[in-house]
Amino acid sequence: PGLSLKFISWKTFPYSVALRTRLMAPRFDGRELSVLNFEIGERLAEAALDMKSVAVEEKCQADFVSAQGHALAHVPPRGDNAIGTLYLGETAVIAERTGLPTLGDFSQRDMAAGGQGAPLEAYSDWVLFGRSGRTVACLNLSGIAAMAVITPRFDDVMAFQSGPGML
């Protein structure tokens, strides 16, 4: 509850039409998945480097990169016990290009610990947008859309995925 953040800057780094088309393919072979994983890692590294320069302009420093990646498939725990999640965007590529420690695999770690793996934005939404005496809704339009209902009390926050987002 005592944590506070200062929002400094944001940017959008859209995928090219060609990359979006490839990501929307109905099927992938192992080679294409491997190539896309590194290619998206390069795009995320470029974005991180750009934001790293923004930090310098704002007289602060980037200490690490946090990258969830691009959701390609998400199978949360259900009755049949089949689980799995696949995100593209190789964190090793990001770390090499930026020279910064890079964190990732958030959904995978959550699912390994028994969670649903998504949505993961509820805590940061609560920190950024939570207000005393007020409930707000945050809609995250990424590959899979997610909604978080942010209440004054963190224990009452609710989040869920609502279906396809945007690419």
PAVEX-665442 format. One record per residue (C-alpha): residue number from 1; chain; x, y negated, z negated. Coordinates in steps of 0.5 Angstrom, whole numbers, plus 2048, in hexadecimal, padded with zeros to 3 digits. Example, Ala and Ser with C-alpha at 12.3 -4.5 7.8 and 13.67 -1.06 7.14 Angstrom:
2
(site 1 "A" (819 809 7F0)),
(site 2 "A" (81B 802 7F2)),
//
This chain:
167
(site 1 "A" (800 800 800)),
(site 2 "A" (806 7FB 7FF)),
(site 3 "A" (809 7FC 806)),
(site 4 "A" (808 7F6 80B)),
(site 5 "A" (80A 7F5 812)),
(site 6 "A" (80B 7EF 816)),
(site 7 "A" (809 7F0 81D)),
(site 8 "A" (80E 7ED 822)),
(site 9 "A" (80D 7EF 829)),
(site 10 "A" (80A 7F4 82E)),
(site 11 "A" (80A 7F6 835)),
(site 12 "A" (807 7FB 83A)),
(site 13 "A" (80B 7FF 83E)),
(site 14 "A" (807 802 843)),
(site 15 "A" (809 809 847)),
(site 16 "A" (809 808 84E)),
(site 17 "A" (804 80B 853)),
(site 18 "A" (808 811 855)),
(site 19 "A" (80A 813 84E)),
(site 20 "A" (802 812 84C)),
(site 21 "A" (800 817 852)),
(site 22 "A" (805 81C 850)),
(site 23 "A" (803 81C 848)),
(site 24 "A" (7FC 81D 84B)),
(site 25 "A" (7FE 823 84E)),
(site 26 "A" (7F9 829 84D)),
(site 27 "A" (7FF 82E 84C)),
(site 28 "A" (806 82D 84A)),
(site 29 "A" (80C 832 84B)),
(site 30 "A" (812 833 846)),
(site 31 "A" (816 82F 84B)),
(site 32 "A" (811 829 84B)),
(site 33 "A" (810 829 844)),
(site 34 "A" (818 828 842)),
(site 35 "A" (819 823 848)),
(site 36 "A" (813 81F 845)),
(site 37 "A" (815 820 83E)),
(site 38 "A" (81C 81C 840)),
(site 39 "A" (818 817 844)),
(site 40 "A" (814 815 83F)),
(site 41 "A" (819 815 83A)),
(site 42 "A" (81D 810 83F)),
(site 43 "A" (817 80B 83F)),
(site 44 "A" (816 80B 838)),
(site 45 "A" (81D 80A 837)),
(site 46 "A" (81D 804 83C)),
(site 47 "A" (817 801 838)),
(site 48 "A" (81B 802 831)),
(site 49 "A" (821 7FE 834)),
(site 50 "A" (81C 7F9 836)),
(site 51 "A" (819 7F8 82F)),
(site 52 "A" (820 7F9 82C)),
(site 53 "A" (822 7F2 830)),
(site 54 "A" (81C 7EF 82E)),
(site 55 "A" (81E 7F1 826)),
(site 56 "A" (825 7ED 828)),
(site 57 "A" (821 7E7 82A)),
(site 58 "A" (81D 7E7 824)),
(site 59 "A" (823 7E8 820)),
(site 60 "A" (821 7EF 81D)),
(site 61 "A" (824 7F5 81E)),
(site 62 "A" (821 7FC 821)),
(site 63 "A" (823 802 81C)),
(site 64 "A" (820 807 820)),
(site 65 "A" (81B 809 825)),
(site 66 "A" (815 80D 824)),
(site 67 "A" (812 810 82A)),
(site 68 "A" (80C 815 82A)),
(site 69 "A" (80C 816 831)),
(site 70 "A" (807 818 837)),
(site 71 "A" (802 81D 834)),
(site 72 "A" (801 822 83A)),
(site 73 "A" (7FD 827 836)),
(site 74 "A" (7FA 827 82F)),
(site 75 "A" (7F7 82E 82C)),
(site 76 "A" (7F6 82C 824)),
(site 77 "A" (7F4 832 81F)),
(site 78 "A" (7ED 835 821)),
(site 79 "A" (7EA 83B 81F)),
(site 80 "A" (7EE 840 824)),
(site 81 "A" (7F5 83E 820)),
(site 82 "A" (7F8 83B 827)),
(site 83 "A" (7FB 835 826)),
(site 84 "A" (800 831 82A)),
(site 85 "A" (802 82A 82C)),
(site 86 "A" (807 828 832)),
(site 87 "A" (809 820 833)),
(site 88 "A" (80E 81E 838)),
(site 89 "A" (814 819 837)),
(site 90 "A" (81A 81C 835)),
(site 91 "A" (81D 819 82E)),
(site 92 "A" (824 81B 830)),
(site 93 "A" (824 816 836)),
(site 94 "A" (821 811 832)),
(site 95 "A" (826 811 82D)),
(site 96 "A" (82C 812 832)),
(site 97 "A" (829 80C 836)),
(site 98 "A" (828 807 830)),
(site 99 "A" (82D 809 82B)),
(site 100 "A" (828 80A 826)),
(site 101 "A" (826 80F 821)),
(site 102 "A" (81F 812 825)),
(site 103 "A" (819 815 821)),
(site 104 "A" (814 819 825)),
(site 105 "A" (810 820 824)),
(site 106 "A" (80B 81C 81F)),
(site 107 "A" (805 821 822)),
(site 108 "A" (809 827 822)),
(site 109 "A" (80B 826 81B)),
(site 110 "A" (804 824 818)),
(site 111 "A" (802 82B 81B)),
(site 112 "A" (807 82F 819)),
(site 113 "A" (805 82C 812)),
(site 114 "A" (7FE 82E 813)),
(site 115 "A" (7FB 828 816)),
(site 116 "A" (7F8 826 81C)),
(site 117 "A" (7FD 823 81F)),
(site 118 "A" (7F9 81D 821)),
(site 119 "A" (7F7 817 821)),
(site 120 "A" (7FD 814 81D)),
(site 121 "A" (7FC 80D 81D)),
(site 122 "A" (7F8 80C 817)),
(site 123 "A" (7FD 80B 812)),
(site 124 "A" (800 805 816)),
(site 125 "A" (7F9 803 818)),
(site 126 "A" (7F8 802 811)),
(site 127 "A" (7FE 7FE 80F)),
(site 128 "A" (7FD 7FA 815)),
(site 129 "A" (7F6 7F8 815)),
(site 130 "A" (7F3 7FA 80E)),
(site 131 "A" (7F0 7F5 80B)),
(site 132 "A" (7ED 7F4 804)),
(site 133 "A" (7E5 7F5 804)),
(site 134 "A" (7E5 7F6 80B)),
(site 135 "A" (7E4 7FC 810)),
(site 136 "A" (7E7 7FC 817)),
(site 137 "A" (7E8 801 81D)),
(site 138 "A" (7EE 802 821)),
(site 139 "A" (7EE 805 828)),
(site 140 "A" (7F4 808 82B)),
(site 141 "A" (7F4 809 832)),
(site 142 "A" (7FA 80D 834)),
(site 143 "A" (7FA 814 838)),
(site 144 "A" (7F4 816 833)),
(site 145 "A" (7F0 811 830)),
(site 146 "A" (7F0 810 828)),
(site 147 "A" (7EB 80D 823)),
(site 148 "A" (7ED 80B 81C)),
(site 149 "A" (7E8 808 817)),
(site 150 "A" (7EC 804 812)),
(site 151 "A" (7E9 803 80B)),
(site 152 "A" (7EC 7FE 806)),
(site 153 "A" (7EE 805 802)),
(site 154 "A" (7F3 809 806)),
(site 155 "A" (7F0 810 803)),
(site 156 "A" (7E9 80E 807)),
(site 157 "A" (7ED 80D 80E)),
(site 158 "A" (7EA 811 813)),
(site 159 "A" (7ED 813 81A)),
(site 160 "A" (7EB 817 820)),
(site 161 "A" (7ED 818 827)),
(site 162 "A" (7E7 816 82C)),
(site 163 "A" (7E9 819 832)),
(site 164 "A" (7ED 817 838)),
(site 165 "A" (7F1 810 838)),
(site 166 "A" (7F4 80D 83E)),
(site 167 "A" (7FB 80F 842)),
//
